[in-house]
Amino acid sequence: MAFSVFVEIEELPDDFRDVLSHWMETSGDCEVAIPQAQGFSGAVVFQVRTEAGTFCLRQWPEGGLPTARLQELHRFLRFLAERGIGEVAVPIRASEGSTLVTVKGRVWQLEPWLPGAADVSEKPSSGRLGNVMRTLARLHLASAEYRSTAEGAPWFFQSGAAPSPAVLSRLKMIRAWDSNRVRVAQADIERLHELGAFADEVLRLFTQCRRAIEAELSEVRETGFRLQPCLRDVWEDHVLFDGDEVSGLIDPSAARSENVATDLSRLLGGLLGDDVGRWESALDTYSAVRPLSDRERGLVRVLDRSGVLLSPLRWVEVYRSPLTQQNVEVALHVMRRMNVLTTRLRKIAEEIGGI
């Protein structure tokens, strides 16, 4: 994820030096910094500055993504770069030849640190919005040609017509949050103090909106869509700009096969909220490069609304456990996004007559 505030590591532990020694680019003198806050994924990202350049060193969490999926992801990113998608960072091969290094049971990777910064304004400029839509369309056109290895096929495949995995998984999530689970969560959040009121509203709004959103998803449950490798987590913090130009699409760890509507709903929901007019203009810009079918356009909105419903629940789940200092830092980092999503969820509740 993109962070602007880093804490320098003055004394590198021996284990850390061992990790860096696996890559020629970081085996010599270097400066290392770590963001003050990390995201929900559990991965830890370090910025490494050397004479050879600036790099991103990622430590994957224990019990995280399977090695086969990570290796296919790295192959996919290399494929995109070879086809002119310079906005992705391609992991660098270590001296042993692999892009993944294991040290004392922890898995690491190194990649170039992409320049630029995320757009933290409430509304992106027309220039930035147009450029990111064209960039994403170019990426999707390239990824439609990707052919995975046999080992990576469960995650990175092509399909001419199949149900959207996102639709199926979101229906499952909504049904898993039955009335009993909501009651248990509401009891747990009493210990969250100032965060408790926020979590309580999230659960209340979910209860009011779940049936309507479940019905929307059910309508497209069996619809066949074109599936191909997508980023699946391309939101405003993961898009870097240098001026109006897109300089990076970062943190592709969620990438796997889905319909392109998943990327579009994630991106536009974060950038534009409920600005319907700009949504349509942005989709037109995308379609001029990679045409969208009417069904895909409809899926974009369904996935956006279901994402607004379900994303805050992940926040509630994390903070039902005792608040460690790390969790508090993450809470502060994501609170802005959670507030925006909750505001949008209130509007959905108003539309369906929930409040």
Contacts in CASP RR format, 6 or more apart in sequence:
PFRMAT RR
TARGET T0000
AUTHOR 0000-0000-0000
METHOD contacts of the structure
MODEL  1
MAFSVFVEIEELPDDFRDVLSHWMETSGDCEVAIPQAQGFSGAVVFQVRT
EAGTFCLRQWPEGGLPTARLQELHRFLRFLAERGIGEVAVPIRASEGSTL
VTVKGRVWQLEPWLPGAADVSEKPSSGRLGNVMRTLARLHLASAEYRSTA
EGAPWFFQSGAAPSPAVLSRLKMIRAWDSNRVRVAQADIERLHELGAFAD
EVLRLFTQCRRAIEAELSEVRETGFRLQPCLRDVWEDHVLFDGDEVSGLI
DPSAARSENVATDLSRLLGGLLGDDVGRWESALDTYSAVRPLSDRERGLV
RVLDRSGVLLSPLRWVEVYRSPLTQQNVEVALHVMRRMNVLTTRLRKIAE
EIGGI
1 35 0 8 1.000
1 38 0 8 1.000
1 39 0 8 1.000
1 45 0 8 1.000
1 237 0 8 1.000
1 238 0 8 1.000
1 250 0 8 1.000
1 251 0 8 1.000
2 117 0 8 1.000
2 118 0 8 1.000
2 237 0 8 1.000
2 238 0 8 1.000
2 240 0 8 1.000
2 250 0 8 1.000
3 35 0 8 1.000
3 36 0 8 1.000
3 37 0 8 1.000
3 45 0 8 1.000
4 117 0 8 1.000
5 35 0 8 1.000
5 36 0 8 1.000
6 33 0 8 1.000
6 34 0 8 1.000
6 35 0 8 1.000
6 36 0 8 1.000
6 47 0 8 1.000
7 33 0 8 1.000
7 34 0 8 1.000
7 35 0 8 1.000
7 36 0 8 1.000
8 31 0 8 1.000
8 32 0 8 1.000
8 33 0 8 1.000
9 16 0 8 1.000
9 32 0 8 1.000
9 33 0 8 1.000
9 34 0 8 1.000
9 46 0 8 1.000
12 20 0 8 1.000
12 32 0 8 1.000
15 103 0 8 1.000
15 104 0 8 1.000
16 32 0 8 1.000
18 103 0 8 1.000
19 57 0 8 1.000
19 101 0 8 1.000
19 103 0 8 1.000
19 108 0 8 1.000
20 26 0 8 1.000
20 27 0 8 1.000
20 28 0 8 1.000
20 30 0 8 1.000
20 48 0 8 1.000
20 57 0 8 1.000
21 27 0 8 1.000
22 94 0 8 1.000
22 95 0 8 1.000
22 96 0 8 1.000
22 101 0 8 1.000
22 103 0 8 1.000
22 108 0 8 1.000
23 92 0 8 1.000
23 94 0 8 1.000
23 95 0 8 1.000
23 101 0 8 1.000
23 110 0 8 1.000
24 52 0 8 1.000
24 95 0 8 1.000
25 50 0 8 1.000
25 52 0 8 1.000
25 53 0 8 1.000
25 55 0 8 1.000
25 92 0 8 1.000
25 110 0 8 1.000
26 48 0 8 1.000
26 50 0 8 1.000
26 52 0 8 1.000
26 55 0 8 1.000
26 57 0 8 1.000
26 110 0 8 1.000
28 50 0 8 1.000
29 50 0 8 1.000
29 51 0 8 1.000
30 48 0 8 1.000
30 49 0 8 1.000
30 50 0 8 1.000
31 48 0 8 1.000
31 49 0 8 1.000
31 50 0 8 1.000
32 46 0 8 1.000
32 47 0 8 1.000
32 48 0 8 1.000
32 49 0 8 1.000
32 57 0 8 1.000
33 46 0 8 1.000
33 47 0 8 1.000
33 49 0 8 1.000
34 44 0 8 1.000
34 45 0 8 1.000
34 46 0 8 1.000
34 47 0 8 1.000
35 45 0 8 1.000
35 47 0 8 1.000
36 329 0 8 1.000
37 329 0 8 1.000
37 330 0 8 1.000
37 332 0 8 1.000
37 333 0 8 1.000
38 44 0 8 1.000
38 45 0 8 1.000
38 326 0 8 1.000
38 329 0 8 1.000
38 330 0 8 1.000
39 330 0 8 1.000
39 333 0 8 1.000
39 334 0 8 1.000
40 314 0 8 1.000
40 318 0 8 1.000
40 330 0 8 1.000
40 334 0 8 1.000
41 61 0 8 1.000
41 251 0 8 1.000
41 253 0 8 1.000
42 61 0 8 1.000
43 58 0 8 1.000
43 59 0 8 1.000
43 60 0 8 1.000
43 61 0 8 1.000
43 253 0 8 1.000
44 58 0 8 1.000
44 59 0 8 1.000
44 61 0 8 1.000
45 56 0 8 1.000
45 57 0 8 1.000
45 58 0 8 1.000
45 59 0 8 1.000
46 56 0 8 1.000
46 57 0 8 1.000
46 58 0 8 1.000
46 59 0 8 1.000
47 54 0 8 1.000
47 55 0 8 1.000
47 56 0 8 1.000
47 57 0 8 1.000
47 113 0 8 1.000
48 54 0 8 1.000
48 55 0 8 1.000
48 56 0 8 1.000
48 57 0 8 1.000
48 110 0 8 1.000
48 113 0 8 1.000
49 55 0 8 1.000
53 112 0 8 1.000
53 113 0 8 1.000
54 112 0 8 1.000
54 113 0 8 1.000
55 92 0 8 1.000
55 110 0 8 1.000
55 111 0 8 1.000
55 112 0 8 1.000
55 113 0 8 1.000
56 89 0 8 1.000
56 110 0 8 1.000
56 111 0 8 1.000
56 112 0 8 1.000
56 113 0 8 1.000
56 114 0 8 1.000
57 108 0 8 1.000
57 109 0 8 1.000
57 110 0 8 1.000
58 108 0 8 1.000
58 109 0 8 1.000
58 110 0 8 1.000
58 111 0 8 1.000
59 106 0 8 1.000
59 107 0 8 1.000
59 108 0 8 1.000
60 70 0 8 1.000
60 106 0 8 1.000
60 107 0 8 1.000
60 108 0 8 1.000
60 109 0 8 1.000
62 105 0 8 1.000
62 106 0 8 1.000
65 73 0 8 1.000
65 253 0 8 1.000
67 100 0 8 1.000
67 107 0 8 1.000
68 151 0 8 1.000
68 152 0 8 1.000
69 152 0 8 1.000
69 154 0 8 1.000
69 155 0 8 1.000
69 256 0 8 1.000
70 100 0 8 1.000
70 107 0 8 1.000
70 109 0 8 1.000
71 98 0 8 1.000
71 99 0 8 1.000
71 100 0 8 1.000
71 151 0 8 1.000
71 152 0 8 1.000
72 148 0 8 1.000
72 149 0 8 1.000
72 151 0 8 1.000
72 152 0 8 1.000
72 155 0 8 1.000
72 156 0 8 1.000
73 155 0 8 1.000
73 156 0 8 1.000
73 252 0 8 1.000
73 253 0 8 1.000
73 255 0 8 1.000
74 90 0 8 1.000
74 91 0 8 1.000
74 99 0 8 1.000
74 100 0 8 1.000
74 109 0 8 1.000
75 148 0 8 1.000
75 149 0 8 1.000
76 143 0 8 1.000
76 146 0 8 1.000
76 148 0 8 1.000
76 156 0 8 1.000
76 229 0 8 1.000
76 255 0 8 1.000
77 88 0 8 1.000
77 89 0 8 1.000
77 90 0 8 1.000
77 91 0 8 1.000
77 252 0 8 1.000
78 90 0 8 1.000
79 142 0 8 1.000
79 146 0 8 1.000
80 86 0 8 1.000
80 88 0 8 1.000
80 139 0 8 1.000
80 142 0 8 1.000
80 143 0 8 1.000
80 146 0 8 1.000
81 88 0 8 1.000
81 90 0 8 1.000
83 142 0 8 1.000
83 145 0 8 1.000
84 138 0 8 1.000
84 142 0 8 1.000
85 135 0 8 1.000
85 138 0 8 1.000
85 139 0 8 1.000
85 142 0 8 1.000
86 248 0 8 1.000
87 114 0 8 1.000
87 135 0 8 1.000
87 139 0 8 1.000
87 246 0 8 1.000
87 247 0 8 1.000
87 248 0 8 1.000
87 249 0 8 1.000
88 139 0 8 1.000
88 248 0 8 1.000
88 249 0 8 1.000
88 252 0 8 1.000
89 111 0 8 1.000
89 112 0 8 1.000
89 113 0 8 1.000
89 114 0 8 1.000
89 248 0 8 1.000
89 250 0 8 1.000
90 111 0 8 1.000
90 112 0 8 1.000
91 99 0 8 1.000
91 100 0 8 1.000
91 109 0 8 1.000
91 110 0 8 1.000
91 111 0 8 1.000
92 99 0 8 1.000
92 110 0 8 1.000
92 111 0 8 1.000
92 112 0 8 1.000
93 99 0 8 1.000
94 100 0 8 1.000
94 101 0 8 1.000
94 110 0 8 1.000
99 109 0 8 1.000
100 107 0 8 1.000
100 108 0 8 1.000
100 109 0 8 1.000
101 107 0 8 1.000
101 108 0 8 1.000
101 109 0 8 1.000
101 110 0 8 1.000
102 108 0 8 1.000
114 240 0 8 1.000
114 247 0 8 1.000
114 248 0 8 1.000
114 250 0 8 1.000
115 240 0 8 1.000
115 242 0 8 1.000
115 247 0 8 1.000
115 248 0 8 1.000
116 240 0 8 1.000
116 241 0 8 1.000
116 242 0 8 1.000
116 247 0 8 1.000
116 248 0 8 1.000
117 240 0 8 1.000
117 241 0 8 1.000
118 236 0 8 1.000
118 237 0 8 1.000
118 238 0 8 1.000
118 239 0 8 1.000
118 240 0 8 1.000
118 241 0 8 1.000
119 128 0 8 1.000
119 236 0 8 1.000
119 239 0 8 1.000
119 241 0 8 1.000
119 271 0 8 1.000
120 236 0 8 1.000
123 271 0 8 1.000
123 272 0 8 1.000
123 275 0 8 1.000
124 132 0 8 1.000
124 236 0 8 1.000
124 271 0 8 1.000
124 272 0 8 1.000
125 244 0 8 1.000
127 244 0 8 1.000
128 241 0 8 1.000
128 243 0 8 1.000
128 244 0 8 1.000
128 246 0 8 1.000
129 271 0 8 1.000
129 272 0 8 1.000
129 278 0 8 1.000
129 282 0 8 1.000
129 285 0 8 1.000
130 282 0 8 1.000
130 285 0 8 1.000
131 244 0 8 1.000
131 245 0 8 1.000
131 246 0 8 1.000
132 239 0 8 1.000
132 246 0 8 1.000
132 267 0 8 1.000
132 271 0 8 1.000
133 282 0 8 1.000
133 283 0 8 1.000
133 285 0 8 1.000
133 286 0 8 1.000
133 289 0 8 1.000
134 285 0 8 1.000
134 286 0 8 1.000
134 288 0 8 1.000
134 289 0 8 1.000
135 246 0 8 1.000
135 249 0 8 1.000
136 234 0 8 1.000
136 249 0 8 1.000
136 263 0 8 1.000
136 264 0 8 1.000
136 267 0 8 1.000
136 286 0 8 1.000
137 286 0 8 1.000
137 287 0 8 1.000
137 288 0 8 1.000
137 289 0 8 1.000
137 290 0 8 1.000
138 289 0 8 1.000
138 290 0 8 1.000
139 231 0 8 1.000
139 249 0 8 1.000
140 228 0 8 1.000
140 230 0 8 1.000
140 260 0 8 1.000
140 263 0 8 1.000
140 290 0 8 1.000
141 289 0 8 1.000
141 290 0 8 1.000
143 228 0 8 1.000
143 229 0 8 1.000
143 230 0 8 1.000
144 158 0 8 1.000
144 226 0 8 1.000
144 228 0 8 1.000
146 156 0 8 1.000
146 158 0 8 1.000
146 228 0 8 1.000
146 229 0 8 1.000
147 158 0 8 1.000
148 155 0 8 1.000
148 156 0 8 1.000
148 157 0 8 1.000
148 229 0 8 1.000
155 256 0 8 1.000
155 257 0 8 1.000
156 229 0 8 1.000
156 255 0 8 1.000
156 256 0 8 1.000
156 257 0 8 1.000
157 227 0 8 1.000
157 257 0 8 1.000
158 227 0 8 1.000
158 228 0 8 1.000
158 257 0 8 1.000
159 226 0 8 1.000
159 227 0 8 1.000
159 228 0 8 1.000
159 257 0 8 1.000
160 226 0 8 1.000
160 227 0 8 1.000
161 224 0 8 1.000
161 225 0 8 1.000
161 226 0 8 1.000
162 224 0 8 1.000
162 225 0 8 1.000
162 227 0 8 1.000
163 221 0 8 1.000
163 222 0 8 1.000
163 223 0 8 1.000
163 224 0 8 1.000
163 225 0 8 1.000
164 220 0 8 1.000
164 223 0 8 1.000
164 224 0 8 1.000
164 225 0 8 1.000
164 227 0 8 1.000
164 258 0 8 1.000
164 259 0 8 1.000
164 261 0 8 1.000
164 262 0 8 1.000
164 299 0 8 1.000
164 303 0 8 1.000
165 227 0 8 1.000
165 257 0 8 1.000
165 258 0 8 1.000
166 232 0 8 1.000
166 258 0 8 1.000
166 259 0 8 1.000
166 262 0 8 1.000
166 303 0 8 1.000
167 217 0 8 1.000
167 220 0 8 1.000
167 221 0 8 1.000
167 299 0 8 1.000
167 302 0 8 1.000
167 303 0 8 1.000
167 306 0 8 1.000
168 221 0 8 1.000
170 217 0 8 1.000
170 303 0 8 1.000
170 306 0 8 1.000
170 307 0 8 1.000
170 310 0 8 1.000
171 214 0 8 1.000
171 217 0 8 1.000
171 218 0 8 1.000
171 221 0 8 1.000
173 310 0 8 1.000
173 313 0 8 1.000
174 210 0 8 1.000
174 213 0 8 1.000
174 214 0 8 1.000
174 217 0 8 1.000
174 306 0 8 1.000
174 309 0 8 1.000
174 310 0 8 1.000
175 214 0 8 1.000
177 206 0 8 1.000
177 210 0 8 1.000
177 313 0 8 1.000
179 207 0 8 1.000
182 203 0 8 1.000
182 206 0 8 1.000
182 207 0 8 1.000
185 199 0 8 1.000
185 203 0 8 1.000
185 316 0 8 1.000
185 317 0 8 1.000
185 320 0 8 1.000
186 200 0 8 1.000
186 203 0 8 1.000
188 320 0 8 1.000
189 195 0 8 1.000
189 196 0 8 1.000
189 199 0 8 1.000
189 200 0 8 1.000
189 203 0 8 1.000
189 316 0 8 1.000
189 319 0 8 1.000
189 320 0 8 1.000
190 196 0 8 1.000
191 322 0 8 1.000
192 199 0 8 1.000
192 319 0 8 1.000
192 320 0 8 1.000
192 323 0 8 1.000
195 319 0 8 1.000
195 323 0 8 1.000
195 331 0 8 1.000
198 338 0 8 1.000
198 342 0 8 1.000
199 315 0 8 1.000
199 316 0 8 1.000
199 319 0 8 1.000
201 342 0 8 1.000
202 312 0 8 1.000
202 313 0 8 1.000
202 315 0 8 1.000
202 316 0 8 1.000
202 338 0 8 1.000
202 342 0 8 1.000
202 345 0 8 1.000
203 313 0 8 1.000
203 316 0 8 1.000
205 342 0 8 1.000
205 345 0 8 1.000
205 346 0 8 1.000
205 349 0 8 1.000
206 309 0 8 1.000
206 312 0 8 1.000
206 313 0 8 1.000
206 345 0 8 1.000
208 349 0 8 1.000
208 352 0 8 1.000
208 354 0 8 1.000
208 355 0 8 1.000
209 309 0 8 1.000
209 345 0 8 1.000
209 348 0 8 1.000
209 349 0 8 1.000
209 352 0 8 1.000
209 354 0 8 1.000
210 309 0 8 1.000
212 348 0 8 1.000
212 352 0 8 1.000
213 305 0 8 1.000
213 306 0 8 1.000
213 309 0 8 1.000
213 348 0 8 1.000
216 302 0 8 1.000
216 305 0 8 1.000
216 306 0 8 1.000
217 302 0 8 1.000
217 306 0 8 1.000
219 302 0 8 1.000
220 295 0 8 1.000
220 298 0 8 1.000
220 299 0 8 1.000
220 302 0 8 1.000
223 295 0 8 1.000
223 299 0 8 1.000
224 295 0 8 1.000
225 259 0 8 1.000
225 261 0 8 1.000
225 295 0 8 1.000
225 296 0 8 1.000
225 299 0 8 1.000
226 259 0 8 1.000
226 260 0 8 1.000
226 296 0 8 1.000
227 257 0 8 1.000
227 258 0 8 1.000
227 259 0 8 1.000
228 257 0 8 1.000
228 258 0 8 1.000
228 259 0 8 1.000
228 260 0 8 1.000
229 255 0 8 1.000
229 256 0 8 1.000
229 257 0 8 1.000
230 255 0 8 1.000
230 256 0 8 1.000
230 257 0 8 1.000
230 258 0 8 1.000
230 259 0 8 1.000
230 260 0 8 1.000
230 262 0 8 1.000
230 263 0 8 1.000
231 238 0 8 1.000
231 249 0 8 1.000
231 252 0 8 1.000
231 254 0 8 1.000
231 255 0 8 1.000
231 263 0 8 1.000
232 254 0 8 1.000
232 255 0 8 1.000
232 256 0 8 1.000
232 258 0 8 1.000
232 262 0 8 1.000
232 263 0 8 1.000
232 266 0 8 1.000
233 251 0 8 1.000
233 252 0 8 1.000
233 253 0 8 1.000
233 254 0 8 1.000
233 255 0 8 1.000
233 266 0 8 1.000
234 249 0 8 1.000
234 263 0 8 1.000
234 266 0 8 1.000
234 267 0 8 1.000
235 266 0 8 1.000
235 267 0 8 1.000
235 269 0 8 1.000
235 270 0 8 1.000
236 267 0 8 1.000
236 270 0 8 1.000
236 271 0 8 1.000
237 337 0 8 1.000
238 249 0 8 1.000
238 250 0 8 1.000
238 251 0 8 1.000
239 246 0 8 1.000
239 248 0 8 1.000
239 249 0 8 1.000
239 250 0 8 1.000
239 267 0 8 1.000
240 246 0 8 1.000
240 247 0 8 1.000
240 248 0 8 1.000
240 249 0 8 1.000
240 250 0 8 1.000
241 247 0 8 1.000
259 296 0 8 1.000
259 299 0 8 1.000
260 290 0 8 1.000
260 292 0 8 1.000
260 296 0 8 1.000
261 292 0 8 1.000
261 296 0 8 1.000
261 297 0 8 1.000
261 298 0 8 1.000
261 299 0 8 1.000
261 300 0 8 1.000
261 303 0 8 1.000
262 303 0 8 1.000
264 283 0 8 1.000
264 286 0 8 1.000
264 300 0 8 1.000
265 299 0 8 1.000
265 300 0 8 1.000
265 301 0 8 1.000
265 303 0 8 1.000
265 304 0 8 1.000
265 307 0 8 1.000
266 303 0 8 1.000
268 279 0 8 1.000
268 282 0 8 1.000
268 283 0 8 1.000
268 300 0 8 1.000
268 304 0 8 1.000
269 304 0 8 1.000
269 308 0 8 1.000
270 337 0 8 1.000
270 340 0 8 1.000
271 282 0 8 1.000
272 278 0 8 1.000
272 279 0 8 1.000
272 282 0 8 1.000
273 340 0 8 1.000
273 344 0 8 1.000
274 344 0 8 1.000
274 347 0 8 1.000
283 292 0 8 1.000
283 297 0 8 1.000
283 300 0 8 1.000
286 292 0 8 1.000
292 300 0 8 1.000
305 348 0 8 1.000
307 341 0 8 1.000
308 341 0 8 1.000
308 344 0 8 1.000
308 345 0 8 1.000
308 348 0 8 1.000
309 345 0 8 1.000
309 348 0 8 1.000
311 338 0 8 1.000
311 341 0 8 1.000
312 338 0 8 1.000
312 341 0 8 1.000
312 342 0 8 1.000
312 345 0 8 1.000
315 334 0 8 1.000
315 338 0 8 1.000
318 327 0 8 1.000
318 330 0 8 1.000
319 327 0 8 1.000
319 331 0 8 1.000
321 327 0 8 1.000
323 331 0 8 1.000
346 355 0 8 1.000
349 355 0 8 1.000
END
